[in-house]
Amino acid sequence: MCYTCGCKMPYEDHGDPRNIVEQALVNAGKTKEIKNAGRVKAKENMFELIREQQRRGELEEPRANYAEETTKKG
């Protein structure tokens, strides 16, 4: 859906490069930060963070770091 607007067309940016499309996730999957793990891992990581923000009621104003608490637990 351009992952932004809800149209459910993952490759369509509607002429606006600010819309998140599948290629952005393909590119994110090639970064050294996730050790070139691929788009599926990039999507899973994004989904996990958004779920955490939603669970905490922080979608509108997310905190800068959600890793601190995860690190303390582990």
ABEGO torsion letter per residue (X at the ends): XEAAAGAGBAABAGGBAABBBAAAAAAAAABAAAGGAEAAAAAAAAAAAAAAAAAAGAAABBBABAAAAAAAAX
